[in-house]
């Protein structure tokens, strides 16, 4: 049945108002932001096409929602308006065109700031003292949250410096940094308390506590992004005003920049999009504001947004879609992972049709079943995952739900499965007799950071295992040109190149060989620590758990995994075969201790601009330092690039020296 524009607009208004109530008033969103934005854009399009449909209470005419009755209502001297959104470079071009046409000047300077994904608040200072704080509310009136905002550690109760106006309204965003959010949720799980879906919800819920002592325990942070009503003089540009706020003690974004022209705005947007997943707080886009205050005044406002600013959204990291079914995949350690088959959906810049469900405990926590409408999240290069289940209205059209049942036997080889005590993961007990595990083991063994066998890709590995040519990683070194050339898509030249790469990989290093074996929990850094400690493979293979725990980066769990691996007769045979087939390495040389950094232990974390973390660690070791993968009391210094999270926090708690990349590069110039 065809729906008329009147009916569709009415349905959209009702749906958006329901979603807004959950988002703004209960701090419990029921749909991802992308779903809300899509519905709002559709309603805006209908109202443009049919102006008679515009109603005063339409979500297109509103900023947020009414203040909660539990809080005293506060009227904003100047309305706290929302921003129009841009979703593409074309939208930005249209915005720039409108700005330049109204100003009569094509040379426009914009101030660019990350759009923090938190809660907008207004803070009023009189004679430099904090006297009032309020939420945005419906843009005209908000909730009085003064007592709660006073507990936020980076909000100054008294402004310092010269020239503070007698009356100053500062506007900004309250957020919870990512690391603090994870710690808060971990503590809540341990205490069987409330676990928040995301930092934005947690920040909103924290600000709306009737008991400010609860708010004080939440790791909130404030960032100023503008001013409202002011009695007194301020600079003539938005950028200079924010710098003045910083001078008075208010925090502003470290990533703020001014640029000239719309092309430079796009460059800024792309640069921040690349850094998005490494930032300490969640952002969902970039806000671009005409920098000149006189120009802002000339451009003015529309009903609920300024004409001089726009928010360009990043591709949604969370969207909703339907769970069609669940497949079970087997990894190299035998872990059986449930993988959701989804109705394909565009999220995080790519089309996603599969997402991880992690394990049985996660399925139970989510309460997810086949047929549910689910929220899928993809951030950066992280594997997409289901983060929540949406409530679906009951109707004859609602899909039938089916429980997700883990297999009793390995879906690949039919072996028994088991769940080790204290683990959430269910594992296949088939070992390398399981084809899926064997393929994953070979992929790891041949990877660049392990044996680095170029040309041994996933499809070729599948063929080699399925055709029975490779039954262990040692069989790779027994392959002949005739066997390889006979495979699909492999000719004489391809097989010659692969054999040359296999032969070249025989010469490796002990750390790489240890890493290539694929022992659980033994990554590159731990493999290097083991090699440097034992110097010879035989000594490592013979080491007891107590001896292993004496190695940097090795605790009881890792020691147990190492002993379990080297104690397995099948693994012993594979290692012996590899050595018999010519895999070799030069003697391990340990730093003499005479370098300028001898006696120090470094941890490299975050993303460096000048080189990879691996290259940075190698430079440190060449100067006599030890490198480790985790921060402990033994750590001397942490080299922290952008995105350094829990490791930097732990270093701060332990009082360990932290250097950033520019400081480190300067140090290298002096030492090398």
N, C-alpha and C positions, 0 to 999 in steps of 0.2 A: 504494500500500500504506500503511495507517494505521500510524503509529509510536506505540508505547506510551509512557507517561510515563517508564518506566524507561529505555527506549532513547533517548528524546529527551534526558533528563537526562545520560546517559552521553556522548552525542555532544557536548552543549554543554560538559560538563566538559573533555573531551579537546580541543575546539576552543579554549576559553578558556585552558587551560593552555599550549597551543602558542602562542597569541597573546601571553600574558603572558611566556613565555620570550623571545620575540623582542623584546618591548617593554622588559622590565626587565633582561635579562641581555645581550642583544646590541645594545641601543640602536638597533634596526632594526625598528620596527613594520611589520607587514604589512597591517594594516587601520586605517582611521580610528578615533578614539576612539568615535565614534557607533556604529559596528558592535559594538565591544566592549561598550559600555554596554547596547545593545539585547539582546545575547546574555546578558549578566549578569542583566539585569532578568527575562528569560524564565526563566533557571535559578532565580532567587530566587522567582518566582511558582510554579514547579513544586515547589520544596522547601517552600513554605508550604502548598501544597495537599496534598502527600504528604510529611510530615515524615520518613518512613522513608528517603527518598532522600538526606537530608543525610549527607554523609560528611566525616570530619575533614580530608581533603585537597581538599575542594571549593573552587573559587575564591571562593565566597561566604563562606568561613570564613578566607580568607587576606588579607594586606595587600599583599604584593608577591611576591618570589621569593627563593630562597636566595641567600646571598652567593656571589660568584664565588671560585673556588679560588685565583686569582692574588693575591688580597688577604687579609691577615690578618683573621680574623673577630672582630667586636666585639659583645659582648652589651650591649644597652641596659638601663640600670638600670630605666627605666620603658618599657613597650612603646610604639613609635611606631605608633599606630593609624591607620587610614584614616578617612574620613568617609562617612556616608550621603549620598546625592544626592537632590536635589529637581529636578524638571524642569518644574514648573508652580506657579502660585500656590496651587492646591489642595493640592499636596504641602507647601508652606510652611505653609498653614493647619493641616494635620494635625500637622506638627512642633510648631507653636506650641501646639496643643491638648494634645499629649502633655506638653510642658514645663509648661504652666500647671496641668494636672491633678496632676502629680507634685509641683510646688512648692506647690500650693494657693494660688496668687496669679496673678491675670490681668495684673498690671502687671510686665512683664518688660523689662529693658533688654538690648539685644543690641549686641555689637561687630561691625561690618561691615568686611570686608577683601576686596580683589580676590583671587581664587584664581589665583595665578601658575602658568603652565604651564611648569614646570621640573622640577628634581630636589630632593626633600626630603633635607635633611642635618641631622645633629646635631653641634653644636660644644660641647666641654666646656672650661670655664675653671676652673683651680684657682689660688686666690690671685690671680685676675685675669689669668693667663697661659693662652694657648691650649695645651692639652696633647693634645687628641684631636678628631678629626672622623670621622664615619662616615655612610654612606648609611642609608636606612631599611631596606633589605634585606627580610626577611620580617616586619618589625615587631618581632621579638624580637632578631634578630642582623643586623648590617649589615657592610659592608666598611670597613676602616680606610683612609681617604683623607686622613689628616692632612697629609701632605706636599703634596698637591694643593690642599687648601683654603687652606693657608698662602700660596699664590701669588695668591689672589683679592684684588685691590687694596682692596676696601672691607670686608674682614674684618679687624678689629683683632687684632693678635697679643697685645696687652695692653690690658685695659680700663682706663679712666680714670674719675675721679670718686669720690664718696663712697659708702660702703655696699655695695661689691661683695661678694657672698657668697663664702665660702671655696670653695664648689663650686657651679658654675652650668652647667647644660646648656641651651644655646640651640638652638631648632629653627627652621628656615626653609627657604627655597627658593633654589636656585642657578639663575640664568637667564642667557641672553645677550640683551641688548637688541636690538631689531629692526634699528636702523641698523648696529650692530656686526656683527650676523649677515650682513647684506647685504654689508658690506665684506669680511668674512672669506670668504664664498663667492666673491665677485668675485676676490679674490686667489688662491683655490684654483683657480678656472677658468683664470686666467692662467698658473698654474704647472702646469696639468694634474694638480691634486691632488684630494683627496676633497671633493665638494660635499655638504653636509648637506641633508636634506629640509626640516627646520624647526629653529627655535632650541632646542626641547626636546631633540631628538636630539643636537644639537651640544653642549649643556650636559652631557648624560649621557655622551657619548663623551669629552668633555674631562676630566670628573672621574675617569674610569676609565682614564686613561693610567698605565701603569707608570712612565713617565718624567715626573716633575713639571715638567721643563723645557718639555715640550710643552704641559702644562696652563697654564703661565705665559704662553704666547703666545696663549692663547685669551681673548677679552674677557668673562670671567665676572663676574657680580655676584650678591651675596647680599642677601636681605631676610629679617629675622627675623619670625616670626609667633607664636611661643609659647615656653614654657620646658618642660623635662622635669624631671629630678631636680635639686633645689636644697637646699643646706645653708645655711640662713640665712633672713632675713626678706624678704618681698616685699609689695608693696601688695595690697589686697583685691579689686581688679578686674583683669580681663584688659587693659583699655585702659591702666590706670595702670602695669601691669607692662611693657607694651611701651614706654610713654613713659620708664620707668626704664631699659630697655635702650638706648634712644636716648641718654639722658644719659650712659651708660657708653661710648658710641662705636659702638654697633651700629646698622646701618641698618634702618629699619622702613618700612612703606608710607606714603607721603604721603596716600593716599586713605582711610585708616582713619577711621571715624566710629562714635560710639555713638548709638543711636536707641532710642526707646521704642515697643514694640508691633510687631505683625507688619505693619501697614499702612505704617509708616515703613520697614520692611525692604524692602517692595516698591518704595517710592519710591527708595530707595538703589539697588536692583537696576536699575530702569529708567534712572536717571541714569547709572550706570556703563556700562550697555549702549549708551547713546547715544555715550559717549566711547570705547568699546572700541577702535575702529580708530585713534584718535589717541593712545593711550597708548604710552609708549616700550617696553613689554614686552608679550608675549602673555599674555592672561588668558583662562580658559575658564569663568569663573563668579564667584560671590561666596560667601564663607564667612561664615556667621552663627553667632556664639558667644554663649551666655548670658554676660553681662559679669561678674557676681558670682562670685568664686571659691568662696564658701560654697555658692552655688546649684549651681555645677558639681559640687562634691563630693556634694551631696545627690542630684543627678540620676544620677551614676555612668555606667557603661558597659554596652554589650552586648558580644557576642563580639569584634567587631573595630572598633567605633566608639563614640565618646562619645555619650551621649544629649543632651548640652548643645550640640552643634554640628551643622551641616548645610551642605552645599555645594549651592547652587542653580546648576545649569549653564545657560550660555547656549545658544541654538539652535546646533547643530553647524555649524561652518564648513567641515568636511570630511566627506564621506560617499562611499560607494562606489555605483556603478551601472554599467550596461552601455552601451558605445559602440555605437549602432545604425548609424551612418553618418556621412558628412562632406559638408557642403555648402561651396561656395566663394563668398564675398561680395566685392564690389568696392567699395572706398572712394573718397573724392573725389580722392585722389592716385593712384588706380589700383592701390593695394595690394590684392593678392588674399589674403584671410584665410580659412584653413580654420576652419569652425565645426562643432563636434561636435554631432550629434543624439544625445540621450541618452534612456535609459529615464527618464521623469520621476521626480525625487527631491526631497525637502524638505531644503533646506540653507540656512543663514544666514537663516532666517525666511521663505523663499519657496520655491515649487515651481519647480525648474529643469529645463528640457528641452533647453537648448543651452548650449554652453560654447566659449570660444575656444581654439584650438590654436596661435595666434600665427603660425607660419610653418613652412617645411619643416625648418629647423634644429631647431626645438623638437620636431617630430614624430620626427625622427631621434634626438634626445637621449632622449626618453621611450621610444622603441621601441614606440610605440603602434600598434595596428592595429584595424580595425573588428572588433567581436565581443569585444574585451577587456573585462574588468572594470576600471574605472578609478576613481581617487580624484578627486573634484571639490571644489574649494574656492571659497567665496564669502565675502568679508569686506566687510561694509558695502555700499556702492554699487558695489564693484568688479565688473566683468563676471566671471561664473563662468569658471573655467579648470580644465583637467585638470592635476593636479600629479604624478601617478604612475600606474603600471600595477600592478595586483595580480596576483600569481601565481595562476593558476587550476589546480585539479587536473584532470588528464587523464581524460576519460571520454567515453563515447558521447554524453553530453548537453552536452559543452562546445561552445559555438558555434564554427563555422569562422572562422578569422581571415583577414582580407583586408588587403593592404597599402594604404596611403593614397597615391594617386598624384595629383600636382598636374596641372592641365589644361595642355595645350600651347597653348591659345588662351583668350582671355577667355571665361568662362562666360556673360557677358551679351551682348557684341557680336561675339565671334568674332575680335577683333583679336589680333595677335601679343602674346606676353608676354615679358618679359625680366627678368633679375636684374642689377642694377647691381653693379659691382665693389665689394666691401667691405660689401655689404648682405645681410641675410638675407631681405628681402622680394622677392617676385616681383610685377611690376606689369604691368597692361594698358597697352599703348601707344596705345590708341584715343583718349585725351584726352576732350574733351567730346562726341566722336562716340559714346562709350560711354554708353548710357542710365543705367547704374548710377552711373558717375562723375558724370554731369550731375545726377542726383537728389541725390547727396550734396553736391555743390557748392552746389546751390540751398538745401538745408537749412542749410548753414553760412552762406551769404550772408544768409538771412532770419532767422537766429537772433537772440536778444535782444541779445547782446553785439556783434553785427555791425550789420546794417541794421534789425533789430528790426521785421520785418513781421508784425504780429499777424494770426493767422487763416490763415497759409500753412503748414498742417500737412503731415505726411508723406503722408497719403492723397491730399490735393489735389495735392501735388507729383507724385506718381506719375501721377495722371490727366493733369495738364498736359503732362508729358513723353511719356507713352504716346500721347496724342492728337495730339502734334506741335504743341501750342500754344506750348511753350517749348523753344527749342533752345539758349539761353544765359541767363545771369542777366539780361542786358539785356532779353530778351523779357518779363520780368515787368512792365516798365513800358509795354509795348505792349498788355497785355491790356485787353479791353473788357468792359463789363457784360454784353453779349449772350453773349459767349463763356463767361464765368464762370457766368451764370445757367443755361446749357444743360447744365452738368456735373451729374453725379449728386450728390444731397444739397446742391445749391447753388441757392438761390432768389434773388429780387430783393434781399431785405434782406441776405442773407449776402454777395452779390456787391458790393453798395454798401459794406458795412463793409470788405471786403477792399480794394477799390479806394481807399477813403479812407486805409487804413493804408499801402498802397503809395505813394500820393501824399505822405503825411506823411513816409515814409522817405526821400524825395528829399533832404530837408534833414538832413544828417548832420554828421560831423566827419571830418577827414582821418585820424586814428588809426583810427576805426571803419571807414572805407572801405578802408584798407590791410588791416586785419584781415579784412574781409568778402571780400576777393579770394581768400582761402584759400591763400596761398603756403605751401608746406611749411616747417615750423619757425617760422613767424611768428605768434606768439601776441599777446595783447593788449599785454603789456609791450613786446615788440619793435616792434610796430606803432606804439606811442606814442613809442618812442625814435627810430624812423625819421622820424615826422612832426615831432618836435621838432628833429631834426637838419637835415632838408632843407627844412622849412617849406612846400614846394610839391611837388605830385605830379610835375611835369615834371622837377624836379631829382632826385627819387628814381629815376624811370624811366631817366634818363641816367647815373646813377652807375655807375662801374666797381667791380669787386670790391674793389680796394684802398681806394677811398673808402668803400664800404659797411662794410668791416672796421674803419673808424675810428669806427663808431657803437657806443655802449654796447649790450651784449647781442648783437652781431652778430660771429660768427666766420667762418672760411673756409667751413664747410659751409652756414651760413645765407646767406652772401653768394652762394654758388654757386646755391642754390635761388632766390634773388631774381632773379639774372641770367638763370637759365633761364626763369623765369616771364615776365619783362618782355621777353625776347628772342623769345618765341613770337608769331608773327603773329596767331594766333587770339586770344590774350589781349590783344594790342594793340587788335584790332578791338572786343572786348567792352568794354574800358575806354573807348575812344572813343565807342562806342554809349551807354554809361551816362552819360557827360558830356553827349552830345548830347540825351539824353532827360531832362535836367534834374537829375541827381544833383549836389548842390553842398554846399559847406561853407564856414563863415566862415574868414577868414585865421587861421592858427595863431599863437597868442600864447604866447610863452615867458616863464616867470617872470622878473621883472625882476632877480632876484638880491638884492632888498632885504628879503625876508622873514627872519624870525628863524632859519630853517633853511637859508638860502641857502648854497650851497657844499658841502652835505652830500648824500650818496647813501644812501638807505635801502632795505632789503629787508624785505618783510613775509612771514612764513611761519607755518605752523600755523593753527589755527582760532580766530578771535577771538569773544568772547561778545557784545560791545557793537555790532559792525557787521561787514559783510563785509570781506574783504581789499581789494576794489576801492574801497570807501568810505574805508578807512583810507589807501590810497595817495593818493586824491584830497585828503584832509585834509592829508597831508604835502606834496603839491605846492602846495596853497594857501598853505602856510607857507614856500614857496621851495625846498623840498627836491626833489632828483631821486629817482625810484624805479626800481629795477631788479629783474629776476626772478631773478638769480643773484648769489651772494656772490663777491666778488673783492677784490683789494687796494685797489680804488677805493671799496669800501663803507665808509661811516662808521659806520652803526648797523644792527643787525638787530632788528626788532620780532618777537618770537617768542611765538606763542600755543601752547596745548596741541597736541601732535602735531608740533611743529617737529622735524624730523629731521636730514637730512644738511646742510641749510643752517645750522642752529644749530651742528652739529659743525664745519663748515668755518669758521664765524665764530670759534669757540673756538680752533681751530688757528691762525688768522691773528691772534688777539688783538684782534678787532673787538668793539666795545661791543655788548652784548645787553641789551635791555630787555623786560620782560614787559608785559602789557596794563594792569594797574593803574598801573605806573610811567608808561606812555605817556599814559594818560588824565589823570593828575596833571599831566604836562608840558603837555598840551593846554590844561588849565584855566589854566595860567600864561602860555601863549603867545598864546592867542586872545582 
